[in-house]
Amino acid sequence: MKAFFKTYGCRVNQYETEALREKLTKSRFAEVSEDFASADLCVINTCTVTEEADQDALRLARKINRRNPAAKLIVTGCLAERDPAAIQNAAPGALVIGNKDKKNIPALIGCTSAPDLSSITGFWGHSRAFVKIQDGCDMGCSFCIIPSIRPNLSARPFEEISSEIQGLIKNRCPEIVLCGIRLGRYLSTDLASRRIDFVGLLERLLEIPGDFRIRLSSLEITDVTDRFIALLSRADGKIAPSLHLPLQSGSDKTLKEMGRWYTAGFYRRRLEALREKVPNCAVFSDVMAGFPGESDADFEESLRFIGEMKFSGLHPFRYSSRPGTAAEKRADHLPEKIILSRAESLRALDRQLRTDFASHAVGSVSRIVVEGRPGKPEGLCENFLSVSLDRYPGPGFAWVRIHSSKDLNAFAEVLPQRARENFPIVR
């Protein structure tokens, strides 16, 4: 059987797709297909954070239903949890499975021989591997639907995470990306019933032998505690000095109405504390355009604050009304043309920030994870800067000198091991 997989949304979704893919392929029940039109099984793992994410998934479901009606179509993930009827309308023959039952998909399609895997051993088509350590969010931001879809906080046992990472390292995966819905809320116990929080987990993972590095997916600014900063400052590159810290808005009024639990001033103070101890840390952020009630003055205040924070890049996105959220019920939604204009302003700022980020790296040396392929070699620096390489050095880590940049893009030459000593290292 040929199986096609498509994932929308967060790294947790991508991890869960990979776990399913491994179960089906390791049992020899299926082989991976890149083409849904010739596949016998098509799996869409959906996101529902925005209306655009919904429509992307529904569009693909309709396309598969129309062009490959003989395939068994499974639609799972957060949209399947929130609005199964919309999926059934788009693709009447689809099997719709919510998040809670993802693990049962092999059995539901007759793959009774699927191994009972609690871990992955690689990541299809990627040099780096995402490892899910936590699930659920209970914060209740007024614009966000996720707490109603993944409401229960849960954490994987340390021993399970450690075993999975050791297996990935053994299989020559150089970079492990820890992910969760609220990553910093990780809380579990070990076999001796000792409490392990997020920083405690990182401390233990750093003790794993082998040549690898850990990268963190999105963290809230309130998770950037003094204890976390101290650990990052002494990790010596073992934890990539690059953080994604959602801001959403630089206006205190808007933050309050969003239901965010910090002020712009608090965000600034934590970022200053981070940069004092880890001055080479790259910081990226999410910023929303067009939240209901956001005035011109609020937006300008947010733009000024973003500029002052000197981010390495942004993930700007438009406000998307989600049914059942507090923001959706407000009467002061903004006209679409204002939302689009503000989103474009944020995208322009993002382009400038990323151009500066690439430019400032010129002349430095970085240890990259090799990505791409021999015909198009690429790499990812410690600070999350993507670089095009002059040659393909093979999989794993490599040292490179960044010799030039153009717009958002950086270009590097692969160095012999000893050559890096002649250049400043930027982590």
Beta strands, then each sheet from edge to edge (+ up, - down):
strand 1: 2-7
strand 2: 31-32
strand 3: 41-46
strand 4: 72-77
strand 5: 95-97
strand 6: 129-135
strand 7: 154-155
strand 8: 175-180
strand 9: 187-189
strand 10: 195-197
strand 11: 213-216
strand 12: 242-244
strand 13: 282-289
strand 14: 313-318
strand 15: 365-373
strand 16: 376-380
strand 17: 386-389
strand 18: 397-406
strand 19: 409-414
sheet 1: 2+ 1+ 3+ 4+ 5+
sheet 2: 7+ 6- 8- 11-
sheet 3: 9+ 10-
sheet 4: 12+ 13+ 14+
sheet 5: 15+ 16- 17+ 19+ 18- 15+
end
